[in-house]
Amino acid sequence: MLVIPDRRTRFLAATTLMFVLTGAATTHFINHDPAVESWAAPTHLVIMGILALANWPADWRHLLPAAAGSIPRSRPRIVG
């Protein structure tokens, strides 16, 4: 999902991977693993954080395509 050219998809993929990698890094920390064995999870967590920030949507409504399409741009005029 990170290589799909849609910015919304990349943002959602990066944030989902951040949740998974947070759990992985926490597990390494709780188990007292040596730093040599547990460097990958925190490193990838930082990389996913950078990707999520780089693909941050300008408006949160862009994350929800059905809701974003139903928001009127201007109020309709009532004639009558």
All heavy atoms as a GROMACS GRO file, in nm:
protein
  617
    1MET      N    1   0.081  -0.119   0.000
    1MET     CA    2   0.000   0.000   0.000
    1MET      C    3   0.086   0.126   0.000
    1MET      O    4   0.038   0.231  -0.037
    1MET     CB    5  -0.093   0.000   0.121
    1MET     CG    6  -0.208  -0.099   0.109
    1MET     SD    7  -0.316  -0.103   0.253
    1MET     CE    8  -0.382   0.060   0.254
    2LEU      N    9   0.210   0.114   0.041
    2LEU     CA   10   0.296   0.233   0.045
    2LEU      C   11   0.341   0.277  -0.093
    2LEU      O   12   0.380   0.393  -0.110
    2LEU     CB   13   0.419   0.206   0.132
    2LEU     CG   14   0.392   0.192   0.281
    2LEU    CD1   15   0.518   0.147   0.353
    2LEU    CD2   16   0.339   0.320   0.341
    3VAL      N   17   0.337   0.190  -0.192
    3VAL     CA   18   0.382   0.226  -0.326
    3VAL      C   19   0.269   0.269  -0.417
    3VAL      O   20   0.294   0.311  -0.530
    3VAL     CB   21   0.462   0.110  -0.391
    3VAL    CG1   22   0.588   0.082  -0.313
    3VAL    CG2   23   0.378  -0.014  -0.403
    4ILE      N   24   0.145   0.263  -0.371
    4ILE     CA   25   0.031   0.308  -0.450
    4ILE      C   26   0.037   0.460  -0.459
    4ILE      O   27   0.058   0.528  -0.357
    4ILE     CB   28  -0.102   0.260  -0.387
    4ILE    CG1   29  -0.108   0.108  -0.392
    4ILE    CG2   30  -0.221   0.323  -0.457
    4ILE    CD1   31  -0.228   0.049  -0.323
    5PRO      N   32   0.019   0.519  -0.577
    5PRO     CA   33   0.038   0.663  -0.591
    5PRO      C   34  -0.067   0.750  -0.522
    5PRO      O   35  -0.050   0.870  -0.516
    5PRO     CB   36   0.036   0.686  -0.742
    5PRO     CG   37  -0.014   0.562  -0.803
    5PRO     CD   38  -0.003   0.453  -0.704
    6ASP      N   39  -0.172   0.692  -0.468
    6ASP     CA   40  -0.273   0.772  -0.399
    6ASP      C   41  -0.221   0.814  -0.262
    6ASP      O   42  -0.181   0.731  -0.181
    6ASP     CB   43  -0.402   0.689  -0.384
    6ASP     CG   44  -0.513   0.766  -0.318
    6ASP    OD1   45  -0.518   0.890  -0.334
    6ASP    OD2   46  -0.596   0.704  -0.250
    7ARG      N   47  -0.223   0.943  -0.236
    7ARG     CA   48  -0.168   0.996  -0.112
    7ARG      C   49  -0.245   0.948   0.011
    7ARG      O   50  -0.188   0.922   0.116
    7ARG     CB   51  -0.170   1.149  -0.120
    7ARG     CG   52  -0.097   1.217  -0.013
    7ARG     CD   53  -0.095   1.366  -0.036
    7ARG     NE   54  -0.019   1.425   0.070
    7ARG     CZ   55   0.052   1.532   0.060
    7ARG    NH1   56   0.057   1.596  -0.054
    7ARG    NH2   57   0.118   1.579   0.163
    8ARG      N   58  -0.375   0.937   0.000
    8ARG     CA   59  -0.459   0.891   0.111
    8ARG      C   60  -0.424   0.748   0.149
    8ARG      O   61  -0.412   0.714   0.266
    8ARG     CB   62  -0.607   0.901   0.072
    8ARG     CG   63  -0.701   0.855   0.181
    8ARG     CD   64  -0.846   0.871   0.137
    8ARG     NE   65  -0.884   0.779   0.034
    8ARG     CZ   66  -0.938   0.659   0.058
    8ARG    NH1   67  -0.957   0.619   0.179
    8ARG    NH2   68  -0.972   0.581  -0.041
    9THR      N   69  -0.402   0.663   0.050
    9THR     CA   70  -0.368   0.523   0.075
    9THR      C   71  -0.232   0.512   0.143
    9THR      O   72  -0.215   0.434   0.236
    9THR     CB   73  -0.367   0.445  -0.057
    9THR    OG1   74  -0.493   0.461  -0.121
    9THR    CG2   75  -0.342   0.298  -0.034
   10ARG      N   76  -0.135   0.591   0.096
   10ARG     CA   77  -0.003   0.588   0.161
   10ARG      C   78  -0.010   0.634   0.305
   10ARG      O   79   0.055   0.578   0.392
   10ARG     CB   80   0.094   0.676   0.083
   10ARG     CG   81   0.144   0.613  -0.044
   10ARG     CD   82   0.258   0.693  -0.103
   10ARG     NE   83   0.227   0.835  -0.108
   10ARG     CZ   84   0.225   0.908  -0.219
   10ARG    NH1   85   0.255   0.853  -0.333
   10ARG    NH2   86   0.196   1.035  -0.216
   11PHE      N   87  -0.090   0.737   0.334
   11PHE     CA   88  -0.104   0.785   0.471
   11PHE      C   89  -0.166   0.678   0.560
   11PHE      O   90  -0.118   0.652   0.671
   11PHE     CB   91  -0.190   0.913   0.474
   11PHE     CG   92  -0.221   0.959   0.613
   11PHE    CD1   93  -0.124   1.018   0.691
   11PHE    CD2   94  -0.347   0.941   0.665
   11PHE    CE1   95  -0.152   1.060   0.820
   11PHE    CE2   96  -0.377   0.982   0.794
   11PHE     CZ   97  -0.279   1.043   0.872
   12LEU      N   98  -0.274   0.616   0.514
   12LEU     CA   99  -0.338   0.512   0.594
   12LEU      C  100  -0.247   0.392   0.614
   12LEU      O  101  -0.245   0.333   0.723
   12LEU     CB  102  -0.470   0.470   0.527
   12LEU     CG  103  -0.580   0.576   0.527
   12LEU    CD1  104  -0.700   0.527   0.447
   12LEU    CD2  105  -0.620   0.612   0.668
   13ALA      N  106  -0.169   0.355   0.512
   13ALA     CA  107  -0.076   0.243   0.527
   13ALA      C  108   0.034   0.276   0.627
   13ALA      O  109   0.068   0.194   0.712
   13ALA     CB  110  -0.014   0.209   0.391
   14ALA      N  111   0.087   0.397   0.621
   14ALA     CA  112   0.194   0.436   0.713
   14ALA      C  113   0.144   0.442   0.857
   14ALA      O  114   0.212   0.397   0.949
   14ALA     CB  115   0.254   0.570   0.672
   15THR      N  116   0.023   0.494   0.878
   15THR     CA  117  -0.029   0.501   1.015
   15THR      C  118  -0.063   0.362   1.068
   15THR      O  119  -0.041   0.335   1.187
   15THR     CB  120  -0.152   0.592   1.024
   15THR    OG1  121  -0.249   0.553   0.928
   15THR    CG2  122  -0.114   0.737   1.001
   16THR      N  123  -0.112   0.274   0.983
   16THR     CA  124  -0.140   0.137   1.026
   16THR      C  125  -0.010   0.066   1.066
   16THR      O  126  -0.004  -0.001   1.170
   16THR     CB  127  -0.211   0.059   0.914
   16THR    OG1  128  -0.332   0.126   0.880
   16THR    CG2  129  -0.242  -0.083   0.957
   17LEU      N  130   0.093   0.083   0.984
   17LEU     CA  131   0.222   0.022   1.016
   17LEU      C  132   0.283   0.084   1.142
   17LEU      O  133   0.355   0.017   1.215
   17LEU     CB  134   0.318   0.036   0.898
   17LEU     CG  135   0.293  -0.064   0.786
   17LEU    CD1  136   0.377  -0.030   0.665
   17LEU    CD2  137   0.324  -0.204   0.833
   18MET      N  138   0.254   0.209   1.169
   18MET     CA  139   0.303   0.271   1.293
   18MET      C  140   0.244   0.202   1.415
   18MET      O  141   0.313   0.181   1.515
   18MET     CB  142   0.272   0.420   1.295
   18MET     CG  143   0.365   0.503   1.211
   18MET     SD  144   0.329   0.678   1.217
   18MET     CE  145   0.356   0.714   1.389
   19PHE      N  146   0.116   0.166   1.409
   19PHE     CA  147   0.055   0.093   1.521
   19PHE      C  148   0.122  -0.043   1.540
   19PHE      O  149   0.154  -0.084   1.652
   19PHE     CB  150  -0.096   0.075   1.499
   19PHE     CG  151  -0.175   0.199   1.524
   19PHE    CD1  152  -0.244   0.259   1.422
   19PHE    CD2  153  -0.179   0.256   1.651
   19PHE    CE1  154  -0.318   0.374   1.445
   19PHE    CE2  155  -0.252   0.370   1.675
   19PHE     CZ  156  -0.322   0.430   1.572
   20VAL      N  157   0.144  -0.114   1.431
   20VAL     CA  158   0.207  -0.246   1.439
   20VAL      C  159   0.350  -0.234   1.492
   20VAL      O  160   0.392  -0.310   1.580
   20VAL     CB  161   0.205  -0.315   1.301
   20VAL    CG1  162   0.287  -0.442   1.301
   20VAL    CG2  163   0.061  -0.343   1.258
   21LEU      N  164   0.425  -0.139   1.441
   21LEU     CA  165   0.565  -0.124   1.482
   21LEU      C  166   0.578  -0.069   1.624
   21LEU      O  167   0.677  -0.097   1.692
   21LEU     CB  168   0.638  -0.032   1.383
   21LEU     CG  169   0.661  -0.097   1.246
   21LEU    CD1  170   0.707   0.007   1.145
   21LEU    CD2  171   0.762  -0.209   1.258
   22THR      N  172   0.479   0.005   1.671
   22THR     CA  173   0.479   0.048   1.811
   22THR      C  174   0.470  -0.074   1.902
   22THR      O  175   0.542  -0.084   2.003
   22THR     CB  176   0.364   0.145   1.839
   22THR    OG1  177   0.380   0.259   1.755
   22THR    CG2  178   0.360   0.188   1.983
   23GLY      N  179   0.385  -0.168   1.866
   23GLY     CA  180   0.374  -0.293   1.942
   23GLY      C  181   0.502  -0.374   1.936
   23GLY      O  182   0.546  -0.431   2.036
   24ALA      N  183   0.566  -0.377   1.820
   24ALA     CA  184   0.692  -0.452   1.805
   24ALA      C  185   0.803  -0.389   1.889
   24ALA      O  186   0.876  -0.460   1.959
   24ALA     CB  187   0.733  -0.458   1.659
   25ALA      N  188   0.815  -0.258   1.883
   25ALA     CA  189   0.919  -0.190   1.961
   25ALA      C  190   0.893  -0.204   2.111
   25ALA      O  191   0.986  -0.223   2.190
   25ALA     CB  192   0.926  -0.043   1.921
   26THR      N  193   0.767  -0.196   2.151
   26THR     CA  194   0.733  -0.214   2.293
   26THR      C  195   0.766  -0.354   2.340
   26THR      O  196   0.817  -0.373   2.451
   26THR     CB  197   0.582  -0.185   2.314
   26THR    OG1  198   0.554  -0.053   2.267
   26THR    CG2  199   0.544  -0.195   2.459
   27THR      N  200   0.740  -0.454   2.257
   27THR     CA  201   0.772  -0.592   2.292
   27THR      C  202   0.923  -0.609   2.312
   27THR      O  203   0.966  -0.674   2.408
   27THR     CB  204   0.722  -0.688   2.183
   27THR    OG1  205   0.582  -0.672   2.169
   27THR    CG2  206   0.754  -0.832   2.217
   28HIS      N  207   1.002  -0.551   2.224
   28HIS     CA  208   1.148  -0.559   2.239
   28HIS      C  209   1.192  -0.491   2.369
   28HIS      O  210   1.281  -0.539   2.438
   28HIS     CB  211   1.219  -0.493   2.121
   28HIS     CG  212   1.217  -0.575   1.997
   28HIS    ND1  213   1.284  -0.695   1.984
   28HIS    CD2  214   1.156  -0.555   1.877
   28HIS    CE1  215   1.264  -0.744   1.863
   28HIS    NE2  216   1.186  -0.660   1.797
   29PHE      N  217   1.131  -0.379   2.401
   29PHE     CA  218   1.168  -0.306   2.521
   29PHE      C  219   1.130  -0.384   2.648
   29PHE      O  220   1.208  -0.394   2.742
   29PHE     CB  221   1.099  -0.169   2.520
   29PHE     CG  222   1.130  -0.085   2.641
   29PHE    CD1  223   1.255  -0.028   2.656
   29PHE    CD2  224   1.035  -0.065   2.738
   29PHE    CE1  225   1.284   0.048   2.768
   29PHE    CE2  226   1.062   0.011   2.850
   29PHE     CZ  227   1.188   0.068   2.866
   30ILE      N  228   1.009  -0.440   2.649
   30ILE     CA  229   0.961  -0.514   2.766
   30ILE      C  230   1.043  -0.641   2.788
   30ILE      O  231   1.071  -0.680   2.902
   30ILE     CB  232   0.811  -0.547   2.752
   30ILE    CG1  233   0.731  -0.419   2.767
   30ILE    CG2  234   0.766  -0.650   2.854
   30ILE    CD1  235   0.582  -0.434   2.739
   31ASN      N  236   1.084  -0.707   2.681
   31ASN     CA  237   1.162  -0.831   2.691
   31ASN      C  238   1.309  -0.806   2.719
   31ASN      O  239   1.386  -0.902   2.730
   31ASN     CB  240   1.147  -0.915   2.564
   31ASN     CG  241   1.010  -0.975   2.551
   31ASN    OD1  242   0.940  -0.992   2.649
   31ASN    ND2  243   0.972  -1.004   2.428
   32HIS      N  244   1.350  -0.680   2.728
   32HIS     CA  245   1.490  -0.643   2.755
   32HIS      C  246   1.585  -0.703   2.653
   32HIS      O  247   1.693  -0.753   2.687
   32HIS     CB  248   1.532  -0.684   2.896
   32HIS     CG  249   1.445  -0.626   3.003
   32HIS    ND1  250   1.447  -0.493   3.036
   32HIS    CD2  251   1.352  -0.683   3.084
   32HIS    CE1  252   1.360  -0.470   3.133
   32HIS    NE2  253   1.300  -0.583   3.163
   33ASP      N  254   1.545  -0.700   2.526
   33ASP     CA  255   1.633  -0.749   2.420
   33ASP      C  256   1.751  -0.654   2.403
   33ASP      O  257   1.738  -0.533   2.420
   33ASP     CB  258   1.557  -0.759   2.288
   33ASP     CG  259   1.453  -0.869   2.287
   33ASP    OD1  260   1.464  -0.960   2.370
   33ASP    OD2  261   1.361  -0.862   2.203
   34PRO      N  262   1.868  -0.708   2.366
   34PRO     CA  263   1.982  -0.619   2.342
   34PRO      C  264   1.956  -0.529   2.221
   34PRO      O  265   1.880  -0.564   2.129
   34PRO     CB  266   2.097  -0.716   2.313
   34PRO     CG  267   2.045  -0.853   2.327
   34PRO     CD  268   1.900  -0.847   2.355
   35ALA      N  269   2.019  -0.413   2.222
   35ALA     CA  270   1.998  -0.315   2.115
   35ALA      C  271   2.039  -0.369   1.978
   35ALA      O  272   1.981  -0.332   1.876
   35ALA     CB  273   2.075  -0.187   2.146
   36VAL      N  274   2.135  -0.459   1.976
   36VAL     CA  275   2.180  -0.518   1.849
   36VAL      C  276   2.069  -0.598   1.784
   36VAL      O  277   2.056  -0.601   1.661
   36VAL     CB  278   2.305  -0.608   1.872
   36VAL    CG1  279   2.347  -0.679   1.746
   36VAL    CG2  280   2.419  -0.525   1.927
   37GLU      N  281   1.984  -0.662   1.863
   37GLU     CA  282   1.876  -0.745   1.810
   37GLU      C  283   1.746  -0.667   1.787
   37GLU      O  284   1.658  -0.714   1.716
   37GLU     CB  285   1.847  -0.860   1.906
   37GLU     CG  286   1.961  -0.959   1.920
   37GLU     CD  287   1.930  -1.068   2.021
   37GLU    OE1  288   1.817  -1.072   2.072
   37GLU    OE2  289   2.021  -1.148   2.050
   38SER      N  290   1.732  -0.550   1.846
   38SER     CA  291   1.602  -0.482   1.840
   38SER      C  292   1.610  -0.343   1.775
   38SER      O  293   1.529  -0.257   1.805
   38SER     CB  294   1.544  -0.471   1.980
   38SER     OG  295   1.630  -0.394   2.062
   39TRP      N  296   1.702  -0.321   1.686
   39TRP     CA  297   1.714  -0.191   1.623
   39TRP      C  298   1.616  -0.172   1.508
   39TRP      O  299   1.581  -0.059   1.474
   39TRP     CB  300   1.856  -0.169   1.571
   39TRP     CG  301   1.895  -0.265   1.462
   39TRP    CD1  302   1.952  -0.386   1.477
   39TRP    CD2  303   1.872  -0.249   1.322
   39TRP    NE1  304   1.968  -0.446   1.356
   39TRP    CE2  305   1.920  -0.364   1.258
   39TRP    CE3  306   1.817  -0.148   1.244
   39TRP    CZ2  307   1.914  -0.381   1.121
   39TRP    CZ3  308   1.810  -0.165   1.107
   39TRP    CH2  309   1.859  -0.280   1.046
   40ALA      N  310   1.569  -0.280   1.448
   40ALA     CA  311   1.487  -0.269   1.327
   40ALA      C  312   1.349  -0.209   1.355
   40ALA      O  313   1.303  -0.121   1.280
   40ALA     CB  314   1.472  -0.406   1.262
   41ALA      N  315   1.281  -0.252   1.460
   41ALA     CA  316   1.146  -0.203   1.486
   41ALA      C  317   1.143  -0.052   1.514
   41ALA      O  318   1.063   0.020   1.452
   41ALA     CB  319   1.083  -0.281   1.601
   42PRO      N  320   1.228   0.001   1.602
   42PRO     CA  321   1.225   0.146   1.622
   42PRO      C  322   1.267   0.226   1.499
   42PRO      O  323   1.213   0.333   1.472
   42PRO     CB  324   1.324   0.169   1.737
   42PRO     CG  325   1.337   0.039   1.805
   42PRO     CD  326   1.313  -0.064   1.701
   43THR      N  327   1.362   0.172   1.423
   43THR     CA  328   1.405   0.240   1.301
   43THR      C  329   1.292   0.248   1.200
   43THR      O  330   1.265   0.354   1.142
   43THR     CB  331   1.527   0.167   1.239
   43THR    OG1  332   1.630   0.159   1.337
   43THR    CG2  333   1.576   0.239   1.116
   44HIS      N  334   1.222   0.137   1.179
   44HIS     CA  335   1.110   0.137   1.086
   44HIS      C  336   0.994   0.222   1.138
   44HIS      O  337   0.920   0.282   1.060
   44HIS     CB  338   1.065  -0.006   1.057
   44HIS     CG  339   1.159  -0.080   0.968
   44HIS    ND1  340   1.253  -0.165   1.019
   44HIS    CD2  341   1.176  -0.078   0.834
   44HIS    CE1  342   1.324  -0.215   0.919
   44HIS    NE2  343   1.279  -0.164   0.805
   45LEU      N  344   0.977   0.228   1.269
   45LEU     CA  345   0.875   0.314   1.328
   45LEU      C  346   0.902   0.460   1.295
   45LEU      O  347   0.810   0.534   1.257
   45LEU     CB  348   0.869   0.293   1.479
   45LEU     CG  349   0.768   0.376   1.557
   45LEU    CD1  350   0.626   0.345   1.511
   45LEU    CD2  351   0.782   0.350   1.706
   46VAL      N  352   1.026   0.502   1.304
   46VAL     CA  353   1.062   0.641   1.269
   46VAL      C  354   1.039   0.666   1.120
   46VAL      O  355   0.985   0.770   1.081
   46VAL     CB  356   1.209   0.669   1.308
   46VAL    CG1  357   1.257   0.801   1.252
   46VAL    CG2  358   1.223   0.667   1.459
   47ILE      N  359   1.076   0.571   1.036
   47ILE     CA  360   1.057   0.586   0.891
   47ILE      C  361   0.908   0.597   0.858
   47ILE      O  362   0.867   0.681   0.777
   47ILE     CB  363   1.122   0.468   0.815
   47ILE    CG1  364   1.274   0.476   0.828
   47ILE    CG2  365   1.081   0.468   0.668
   47ILE    CD1  366   1.347   0.353   0.779
   48MET      N  367   0.824   0.514   0.920
   48MET     CA  368   0.680   0.522   0.895
   48MET      C  369   0.622   0.654   0.947
   48MET      O  370   0.530   0.710   0.888
   48MET     CB  371   0.606   0.405   0.961
   48MET     CG  372   0.627   0.272   0.892
   48MET     SD  373   0.586   0.276   0.717
   48MET     CE  374   0.745   0.237   0.648
   49GLY      N  375   0.675   0.704   1.057
   49GLY     CA  376   0.631   0.835   1.107
   49GLY      C  377   0.662   0.946   1.008
   49GLY      O  378   0.579   1.034   0.984
   50ILE      N  379   0.780   0.940   0.948
   50ILE     CA  380   0.817   1.039   0.846
   50ILE      C  381   0.727   1.027   0.724
   50ILE      O  382   0.680   1.128   0.670
   50ILE     CB  383   0.966   1.023   0.809
   50ILE    CG1  384   1.053   1.063   0.928
   50ILE    CG2  385   1.001   1.106   0.686
   50ILE    CD1  386   1.199   1.026   0.912
   51LEU      N  387   0.700   0.904   0.680
   51LEU     CA  388   0.610   0.884   0.565
   51LEU      C  389   0.468   0.932   0.596
   51LEU      O  390   0.401   0.990   0.510
   51LEU     CB  391   0.607   0.737   0.525
   51LEU     CG  392   0.724   0.689   0.440
   51LEU    CD1  393   0.716   0.538   0.420
   51LEU    CD2  394   0.726   0.759   0.308
   52ALA      N  395   0.420   0.906   0.718
   52ALA     CA  396   0.286   0.952   0.754
   52ALA      C  397   0.279   1.104   0.755
   52ALA      O  398   0.182   1.162   0.706
   52ALA     CB  399   0.247   0.895   0.891
   53LEU      N  400   0.382   1.169   0.808
   53LEU     CA  401   0.383   1.316   0.808
   53LEU      C  402   0.395   1.373   0.667
   53LEU      O  403   0.337   1.477   0.636
   53LEU     CB  404   0.497   1.367   0.896
   53LEU     CG  405   0.477   1.350   1.045
   53LEU    CD1  406   0.603   1.392   1.120
   53LEU    CD2  407   0.357   1.431   1.093
   54ALA      N  408   0.471   1.305   0.581
   54ALA     CA  409   0.487   1.353   0.443
   54ALA      C  410   0.358   1.340   0.364
   54ALA      O  411   0.334   1.417   0.271
   54ALA     CB  412   0.598   1.275   0.374
   55ASN      N  413   0.273   1.245   0.399
   55ASN     CA  414   0.148   1.223   0.326
   55ASN      C  415   0.026   1.269   0.406
   55ASN      O  416  -0.086   1.228   0.377
   55ASN     CB  417   0.133   1.075   0.292
   55ASN     CG  418   0.234   1.032   0.190
   55ASN    OD1  419   0.232   1.079   0.077
   55ASN    ND2  420   0.326   0.948   0.230
   56TRP      N  421   0.047   1.350   0.507
   56TRP     CA  422  -0.061   1.401   0.591
   56TRP      C  423  -0.163   1.473   0.503
   56TRP      O  424  -0.126   1.560   0.424
   56TRP     CB  425  -0.004   1.497   0.694
   56TRP     CG  426  -0.098   1.533   0.802
   56TRP    CD1  427  -0.189   1.633   0.798
   56TRP    CD2  428  -0.112   1.471   0.930
   56TRP    NE1  429  -0.257   1.638   0.916
   56TRP    CE2  430  -0.212   1.540   0.998
   56TRP    CE3  431  -0.048   1.365   0.991
   56TRP    CZ2  432  -0.251   1.506   1.126
   56TRP    CZ3  433  -0.086   1.332   1.119
   56TRP    CH2  434  -0.187   1.401   1.185
   57PRO      N  435  -0.292   1.440   0.516
   57PRO     CA  436  -0.392   1.506   0.432
   57PRO      C  437  -0.411   1.651   0.475
   57PRO      O  438  -0.400   1.686   0.593
   57PRO     CB  439  -0.519   1.424   0.455
   57PRO     CG  440  -0.497   1.359   0.588
   57PRO     CD  441  -0.351   1.339   0.603
   58ALA      N  442  -0.443   1.737   0.378
   58ALA     CA  443  -0.467   1.878   0.409
   58ALA      C  444  -0.593   1.894   0.493
   58ALA      O  445  -0.603   1.984   0.575
   58ALA     CB  446  -0.480   1.958   0.280
   59ASP      N  447  -0.688   1.807   0.472
   59ASP     CA  448  -0.813   1.810   0.547
   59ASP      C  449  -0.847   1.667   0.586
   59ASP      O  450  -0.837   1.577   0.505
   59ASP     CB  451  -0.924   1.870   0.460
   59ASP     CG  452  -1.051   1.898   0.536
   59ASP    OD1  453  -1.053   1.880   0.659
   59ASP    OD2  454  -1.150   1.939   0.473
   60TRP      N  455  -0.889   1.645   0.709
   60TRP     CA  456  -0.918   1.509   0.755
   60TRP      C  457  -1.032   1.446   0.676
   60TRP      O  458  -1.043   1.326   0.667
   60TRP     CB  459  -0.951   1.507   0.904
   60TRP     CG  460  -1.076   1.579   0.939
   60TRP    CD1  461  -1.088   1.711   0.970
   60TRP    CD2  462  -1.208   1.526   0.944
   60TRP    NE1  463  -1.218   1.743   0.994
   60TRP    CE2  464  -1.296   1.631   0.980
   60TRP    CE3  465  -1.262   1.399   0.922
   60TRP    CZ2  466  -1.432   1.613   0.992
   60TRP    CZ3  467  -1.399   1.383   0.936
   60TRP    CH2  468  -1.481   1.489   0.970
   61ARG      N  469  -1.118   1.528   0.616
   61ARG     CA  470  -1.230   1.473   0.538
   61ARG      C  471  -1.181   1.405   0.411
   61ARG      O  472  -1.253   1.327   0.350
   61ARG     CB  473  -1.331   1.581   0.504
   61ARG     CG  474  -1.408   1.626   0.627
   61ARG     CD  475  -1.498   1.739   0.595
   61ARG     NE  476  -1.414   1.859   0.583
   61ARG     CZ  477  -1.461   1.980   0.566
   61ARG    NH1  478  -1.590   2.002   0.555
   61ARG    NH2  479  -1.382   2.083   0.558
   62HIS      N  480  -1.057   1.430   0.369
   62HIS     CA  481  -1.002   1.362   0.251
   62HIS      C  482  -0.975   1.215   0.279
   62HIS      O  483  -0.956   1.138   0.186
   62HIS     CB  484  -0.874   1.430   0.205
   62HIS     CG  485  -0.898   1.567   0.152
   62HIS    ND1  486  -0.797   1.655   0.128
   62HIS    CD2  487  -1.012   1.633   0.118
   62HIS    CE1  488  -0.845   1.767   0.082
   62HIS    NE2  489  -0.976   1.756   0.076
   63LEU      N  490  -0.973   1.176   0.406
   63LEU     CA  491  -0.953   1.035   0.440
   63LEU      C  492  -1.080   0.954   0.419
   63LEU      O  493  -1.075   0.833   0.405
   63LEU     CB  494  -0.909   1.021   0.586
   63LEU     CG  495  -0.771   1.077   0.617
   63LEU    CD1  496  -0.746   1.068   0.766
   63LEU    CD2  497  -0.666   1.002   0.540
   64LEU      N  498  -1.195   1.019   0.419
   64LEU     CA  499  -1.324   0.951   0.406
   64LEU      C  500  -1.385   0.990   0.271
   64LEU      O  501  -1.450   1.093   0.260
   64LEU     CB  502  -1.417   0.992   0.520
   64LEU     CG  503  -1.359   0.978   0.662
   64LEU    CD1  504  -1.450   1.044   0.762
   64LEU    CD2  505  -1.338   0.833   0.694
   65PRO      N  506  -1.367   0.907   0.167
   65PRO     CA  507  -1.411   0.948   0.034
   65PRO      C  508  -1.562   0.964   0.022
   65PRO      O  509  -1.610   1.053  -0.046
   65PRO     CB  510  -1.361   0.836  -0.057
   65PRO     CG  511  -1.338   0.720   0.032
   65PRO     CD  512  -1.307   0.776   0.168
   66ALA      N  513  -1.642   0.883   0.090
   66ALA     CA  514  -1.787   0.896   0.080
   66ALA      C  515  -1.834   1.025   0.147
   66ALA      O  516  -1.919   1.096   0.096
   66ALA     CB  517  -1.856   0.776   0.144
   67ALA      N  518  -1.777   1.056   0.262
   67ALA     CA  519  -1.817   1.177   0.332
   67ALA      C  520  -1.767   1.301   0.260
   67ALA      O  521  -1.835   1.402   0.257
   67ALA     CB  522  -1.764   1.174   0.475
   68ALA      N  523  -1.649   1.295   0.202
   68ALA     CA  524  -1.594   1.411   0.134
   68ALA      C  525  -1.675   1.444   0.008
   68ALA      O  526  -1.691   1.560  -0.026
   68ALA     CB  527  -1.448   1.388   0.097
   69GLY      N  528  -1.727   1.343  -0.059
   69GLY     CA  529  -1.806   1.368  -0.179
   69GLY      C  530  -1.945   1.421  -0.148
   69GLY      O  531  -2.009   1.486  -0.230
   70SER      N  532  -1.994   1.398  -0.027
   70SER     CA  533  -2.128   1.442   0.006
   70SER      C  534  -2.132   1.580   0.070
   70SER      O  535  -2.239   1.633   0.094
   70SER     CB  536  -2.195   1.340   0.100
   70SER     OG  537  -2.124   1.337   0.222
   71ILE      N  538  -2.018   1.640   0.096
   71ILE     CA  539  -2.015   1.773   0.157
   71ILE      C  540  -2.036   1.876   0.047
   71ILE      O  541  -1.959   1.883  -0.048
   71ILE     CB  542  -1.881   1.797   0.228
   71ILE    CG1  543  -1.865   1.697   0.341
   71ILE    CG2  544  -1.872   1.940   0.280
   71ILE    CD1  545  -1.729   1.701   0.406
   72PRO      N  546  -2.142   1.956   0.058
   72PRO     CA  547  -2.167   2.055  -0.047
   72PRO      C  548  -2.061   2.166  -0.040
   72PRO      O  549  -2.016   2.206   0.067
   72PRO     CB  550  -2.306   2.109  -0.015
   72PRO     CG  551  -2.326   2.079   0.128
   72PRO     CD  552  -2.245   1.957   0.158
   73ARG      N  553  -2.023   2.216  -0.157
   73ARG     CA  554  -1.924   2.324  -0.163
   73ARG      C  555  -1.987   2.457  -0.125
   73ARG      O  556  -1.924   2.543  -0.069
   73ARG     CB  557  -1.865   2.332  -0.305
   73ARG     CG  558  -1.791   2.209  -0.342
   73ARG     CD  559  -1.658   2.206  -0.273
   73ARG     NE  560  -1.585   2.086  -0.313
   73ARG     CZ  561  -1.505   2.021  -0.234
   73ARG    NH1  562  -1.486   2.061  -0.112
   73ARG    NH2  563  -1.444   1.914  -0.275
   74SER      N  564  -2.111   2.477  -0.161
   74SER     CA  565  -2.180   2.600  -0.126
   74SER      C  566  -2.326   2.566  -0.095
   74SER      O  567  -2.376   2.460  -0.132
   74SER     CB  568  -2.173   2.701  -0.240
   74SER     OG  569  -2.238   2.649  -0.354
   75ARG      N  570  -2.391   2.654  -0.027
   75ARG     CA  571  -2.531   2.629   0.008
   75ARG      C  572  -2.620   2.647  -0.116
   75ARG      O  573  -2.604   2.745  -0.189
   75ARG     CB  574  -2.577   2.726   0.116
   75ARG     CG  575  -2.505   2.706   0.245
   75ARG     CD  576  -2.558   2.802   0.343
   75ARG     NE  577  -2.583   2.727   0.465
   75ARG     CZ  578  -2.645   2.776   0.568
   75ARG    NH1  579  -2.691   2.898   0.566
   75ARG    NH2  580  -2.662   2.703   0.676
   76PRO      N  581  -2.712   2.556  -0.138
   76PRO     CA  582  -2.804   2.575  -0.251
   76PRO      C  583  -2.903   2.687  -0.220
   76PRO      O  584  -2.943   2.707  -0.105
   76PRO     CB  585  -2.874   2.439  -0.262
   76PRO     CG  586  -2.858   2.376  -0.130
   76PRO     CD  587  -2.732   2.431  -0.070
   77ARG      N  588  -2.939   2.759  -0.320
   77ARG     CA  589  -3.035   2.868  -0.304
   77ARG      C  590  -3.177   2.811  -0.306
   77ARG      O  591  -3.209   2.726  -0.386
   77ARG     CB  592  -3.022   2.971  -0.415
   77ARG     CG  593  -2.893   3.046  -0.408
   77ARG     CD  594  -2.894   3.154  -0.510
   77ARG     NE  595  -2.769   3.226  -0.504
   77ARG     CZ  596  -2.747   3.337  -0.567
   77ARG    NH1  597  -2.842   3.389  -0.645
   77ARG    NH2  598  -2.633   3.397  -0.557
   78ILE      N  599  -3.256   2.861  -0.216
   78ILE     CA  600  -3.396   2.821  -0.212
   78ILE      C  601  -3.477   2.923  -0.292
   78ILE      O  602  -3.478   3.041  -0.259
   78ILE     CB  603  -3.446   2.814  -0.066
   78ILE    CG1  604  -3.363   2.712   0.010
   78ILE    CG2  605  -3.594   2.782  -0.064
   78ILE    CD1  606  -3.394   2.707   0.158
   79VAL      N  607  -3.537   2.873  -0.397
   79VAL     CA  608  -3.616   2.959  -0.484
   79VAL      C  609  -3.764   2.932  -0.456
   79VAL      O  610  -3.807   2.819  -0.451
   79VAL     CB  611  -3.585   2.930  -0.632
   79VAL    CG1  612  -3.665   3.021  -0.723
   79VAL    CG2  613  -3.437   2.944  -0.658
   80GLY      N  614  -3.836   3.035  -0.436
   80GLY     CA  615  -3.976   3.004  -0.416
   80GLY      C  616  -4.048   3.106  -0.348
   80GLY      O  617  -4.119   3.155  -0.290
   0.00000   0.00000   0.00000
